[in-house]
């Protein structure tokens, strides 16, 4: 199932974060998303997804600020291998990936030629799908 909503995961944590800390950490950072030609097939139980890896300028600054805002040692917040989920089966739910290690253990690179749905960034930097 092709995803209609697209987003990039910048950071991973299993604990809830204060929304104000998330917003404050992003202040003044200009995020730029660059798609790659790398696609992964992710499997977790019966769920499957195809994701495209992307590069996000500003991600490291954001994670460093978020560590500080949450009072955590630098590097505590997981720096996610940034990706966009393009397709899911069954039912359209994505697979939560909380760390680079989890992504590596659940995925394999695919050489499939995949045509992602058209997408663009709005003025606020949100990803808009077709």
C-alpha positions in Angstrom: 0.0 0.0 0.0 1.5 3.3 -1.0 1.7 5.7 1.9 -0.3 8.9 1.5 1.4 10.7 4.4 5.1 11.1 4.4 7.5 12.1 7.2 11.1 11.9 8.2 12.1 10.5 11.6 14.9 12.7 13.0 15.5 11.2 16.4 14.5 8.1 18.3 13.7 7.4 21.9 11.5 4.9 23.6 10.5 7.5 26.3 8.1 10.3 25.7 9.6 13.8 25.3 8.2 17.1 26.3 6.7 18.8 23.2 8.2 22.1 24.1 11.6 20.6 24.2 11.1 19.1 20.7 10.0 22.5 19.3 12.7 24.5 21.1 15.4 22.2 19.8 14.3 22.8 16.3 14.2 26.6 16.6 16.4 28.3 14.0 17.5 25.1 12.2 16.9 25.0 8.5 16.2 21.3 7.7 16.9 20.2 4.1 15.9 16.8 2.9 17.9 15.1 0.1 16.5 11.8 -1.2 19.0 8.9 -2.0 18.7 6.0 -4.3 18.9 3.5 -1.4 15.8 1.5 -0.6 15.3 -1.0 2.3 12.8 -3.7 2.8 11.9 -3.7 6.5 10.2 -6.7 8.1 8.8 -7.1 11.6 6.5 -10.0 12.2 3.8 -9.9 9.5 4.4 -6.3 8.8 6.5 -5.2 5.8 7.6 -1.8 4.5 9.7 -0.3 1.8 11.6 2.8 2.9 13.9 5.2 1.1 16.9 6.6 3.0 17.3 10.3 2.9 19.9 12.8 4.1 18.7 15.5 6.5 20.8 18.6 6.9 20.3 19.9 10.4 19.5 16.5 12.0 22.7 16.3 14.1 22.3 19.9 15.4 18.7 19.0 16.3 19.6 15.9 18.2 22.5 17.6 20.1 20.1 20.4 21.1 17.4 17.8 22.1 20.0 16.0 24.3 20.7 19.3 26.1 17.1 20.3 26.4 16.2 17.0 28.0 19.3 17.1 30.3 20.8 14.0 28.7 24.5 13.4 27.9 25.4 14.2 24.3 24.6 11.3 22.0 21.8 9.8 24.2 19.0 10.6 21.7 19.3 8.1 18.9 20.4 9.6 15.6 18.1 7.8 13.2 19.2 6.8 9.7 16.7 9.2 8.2 14.1 7.6 5.9 10.7 8.0 4.3 8.3 5.1 4.4 7.0 4.6 0.9 5.0 1.4 1.0 3.5 -0.8 3.7 1.8 -4.2 4.0 -0.6 -5.2 5.4 -3.0 -2.4 6.4 -0.8 0.6 5.8 0.9 0.9 9.2 4.5 1.7 9.3 7.1 -0.1 11.4 8.6 1.9 14.3 12.4 1.9 14.2 13.9 3.4 17.4 17.6 3.1 16.6 20.1 2.5 13.8 20.7 -1.0 15.3 17.0 -1.9 15.1 16.9 -0.6 11.5 19.9 -2.8 10.6 18.4 -5.9 12.2 15.0 -5.6 10.6 15.9 -4.5 7.1 17.7 -5.6 3.9 18.7 -3.4 1.0 16.7 -3.9 -2.1 17.7 -3.3 -5.6 14.2 -2.9 -6.8 13.6 0.2 -9.0 10.9 2.0 -7.0 9.0 5.0 -8.1 8.0 6.9 -5.0 4.9 9.0 -4.9 5.5 12.6 -5.8 6.2 14.7 -2.8 7.4 18.2 -1.9 8.1 20.3 1.1 5.7 23.0 2.2 6.9 26.4 3.5 7.2 25.0 7.0 9.3 22.1 5.9 6.6 19.5 6.2 6.6 16.7 3.6 3.5 16.7 1.4 2.6 13.5 -0.5 0.5 13.2 -3.6 
